[in-house]
Amino acid sequence: MEKIKVASKITEDLYKPLLEDARILHFLKQYQKDIDFLKKHASDFFMWQETLDKCKHCQGLFQCSQPLQGKVKTLEFDES
C-alpha cells in the first residue's frame, strides 16, 4: 500500500506545476479537457513543456539545445 501513496504523490507533484503554464491551460481549454485528463497524461505534458522551454530564448540553430537540432515536439489531441 505504501508504494501506491508514493506513486500518487509523484503524480501530484508533477501535474500541479503544469497548471501554472498558460500553454497547457490553453491546450486543455481548446480541447475541452479537465484536470483528470492532465493527470492521466502529465508526463506527456511535462515533456512538451520541457521541449518548448528549451526554445524560449532561441538564438538560432547554431545554439539549438534540442536532442534533434531544430526540431520541437508538438502536442496534439486526436478526437477519433
C-alpha atoms as a printed R data frame, in Angstrom:
   type eleno elety resid chain resno       x      y       z
1  ATOM     1    CA   MET     A     1   0.000  0.000   0.000
2  ATOM     2    CA   GLU     A     2   2.838  2.434   0.718
3  ATOM     3    CA   LYS     A     3   4.044  2.288  -2.888
4  ATOM     4    CA   ILE     A     4   0.648  3.458  -4.123
5  ATOM     5    CA   LYS     A     5   0.856  6.530  -1.896
6  ATOM     6    CA   VAL     A     6   4.339  7.347  -3.173
7  ATOM     7    CA   ALA     A     7   3.260  6.989  -6.809
8  ATOM     8    CA   SER     A     8   0.236  9.167  -6.148
9  ATOM     9    CA   LYS     A     9   2.416 11.865  -4.577
10 ATOM    10    CA   ILE     A    10   4.802 11.855  -7.537
11 ATOM    11    CA   THR     A    11   1.899 12.308  -9.933
12 ATOM    12    CA   GLU     A    12   0.510 15.190  -7.876
13 ATOM    13    CA   ASP     A    13   3.909 16.880  -7.719
14 ATOM    14    CA   LEU     A    14   4.193 16.503 -11.489
15 ATOM    15    CA   TYR     A    15   0.825 17.808 -12.608
16 ATOM    16    CA   LYS     A    16   0.286 20.747 -10.234
17 ATOM    17    CA   PRO     A    17   3.087 22.911 -11.722
18 ATOM    18    CA   LEU     A    18   1.647 22.185 -15.160
19 ATOM    19    CA   LEU     A    19  -1.499 24.067 -14.150
20 ATOM    20    CA   GLU     A    20   0.582 27.252 -13.974
21 ATOM    21    CA   ASP     A    21   1.636 27.053 -17.635
22 ATOM    22    CA   ALA     A    22  -0.562 29.163 -19.931
23 ATOM    23    CA   ARG     A    23   0.278 26.949 -22.931
24 ATOM    24    CA   ILE     A    24  -1.030 23.876 -21.155
25 ATOM    25    CA   LEU     A    25  -4.132 25.652 -19.874
26 ATOM    26    CA   HIS     A    26  -4.799 26.831 -23.437
27 ATOM    27    CA   PHE     A    27  -4.458 23.258 -24.739
28 ATOM    28    CA   LEU     A    28  -6.877 21.934 -22.110
29 ATOM    29    CA   LYS     A    29  -9.390 24.671 -22.869
30 ATOM    30    CA   GLN     A    30  -9.033 24.261 -26.634
31 ATOM    31    CA   TYR     A    31  -9.868 20.559 -26.456
32 ATOM    32    CA   GLN     A    32 -12.269 20.897 -23.506
33 ATOM    33    CA   LYS     A    33 -10.215 18.607 -21.268
34 ATOM    34    CA   ASP     A    34 -10.198 18.609 -17.484
35 ATOM    35    CA   ILE     A    35  -7.752 18.011 -14.654
36 ATOM    36    CA   ASP     A    36  -8.252 14.247 -14.889
37 ATOM    37    CA   PHE     A    37  -7.022 14.318 -18.482
38 ATOM    38    CA   LEU     A    38  -3.995 16.327 -17.363
39 ATOM    39    CA   LYS     A    39  -3.279 13.865 -14.552
40 ATOM    40    CA   LYS     A    40  -3.525 10.900 -16.906
41 ATOM    41    CA   HIS     A    41  -1.153 12.475 -19.433
42 ATOM    42    CA   ALA     A    42   1.050 14.517 -17.089
43 ATOM    43    CA   SER     A    43   4.290 13.027 -18.373
44 ATOM    44    CA   ASP     A    44   3.384 13.929 -21.980
45 ATOM    45    CA   PHE     A    45   2.579 17.496 -20.946
46 ATOM    46    CA   PHE     A    46   5.778 17.711 -18.948
47 ATOM    47    CA   MET     A    47   7.904 16.576 -21.912
48 ATOM    48    CA   TRP     A    48   6.085 19.026 -24.205
49 ATOM    49    CA   GLN     A    49   6.624 21.853 -21.735
50 ATOM    50    CA   GLU     A    50  10.308 20.982 -21.384
51 ATOM    51    CA   THR     A    51  10.754 20.987 -25.163
52 ATOM    52    CA   LEU     A    52   9.048 24.368 -25.555
53 ATOM    53    CA   ASP     A    53  11.066 25.861 -22.711
54 ATOM    54    CA   LYS     A    54  14.309 24.979 -24.475
55 ATOM    55    CA   CYS     A    55  13.191 27.186 -27.362
56 ATOM    56    CA   LYS     A    56  12.058 30.085 -25.190
57 ATOM    57    CA   HIS     A    57  15.131 32.223 -25.825
58 ATOM    58    CA   CYS     A    58  16.217 30.674 -29.101
59 ATOM    59    CA   GLN     A    59  19.111 32.412 -30.795
60 ATOM    60    CA   GLY     A    60  19.074 30.158 -33.834
61 ATOM    61    CA   LEU     A    61  20.117 26.706 -34.924
62 ATOM    62    CA   PHE     A    62  23.748 27.322 -34.052
63 ATOM    63    CA   GLN     A    63  22.800 27.210 -30.340
64 ATOM    64    CA   CYS     A    64  19.871 24.783 -30.502
65 ATOM    65    CA   SER     A    65  19.675 22.610 -27.406
66 ATOM    66    CA   GLN     A    66  17.041 20.169 -28.674
67 ATOM    67    CA   PRO     A    67  18.067 16.498 -28.969
68 ATOM    68    CA   LEU     A    68  17.339 16.768 -32.704
69 ATOM    69    CA   GLN     A    69  18.633 20.173 -33.694
70 ATOM    70    CA   GLY     A    70  15.868 22.452 -34.930
71 ATOM    71    CA   LYS     A    71  13.034 20.051 -34.055
72 ATOM    72    CA   VAL     A    72  10.341 20.729 -31.457
73 ATOM    73    CA   LYS     A    73   7.823 18.266 -30.045
74 ATOM    74    CA   THR     A    74   4.212 19.110 -30.682
75 ATOM    75    CA   LEU     A    75   1.248 18.029 -28.639
76 ATOM    76    CA   GLU     A    76  -1.952 17.188 -30.475
77 ATOM    77    CA   PHE     A    77  -5.233 15.639 -29.434
78 ATOM    78    CA   ASP     A    78  -6.752 13.066 -31.748
79 ATOM    79    CA   GLU     A    79 -10.505 13.090 -31.182
80 ATOM    80    CA   SER     A    80 -11.122  9.907 -33.143
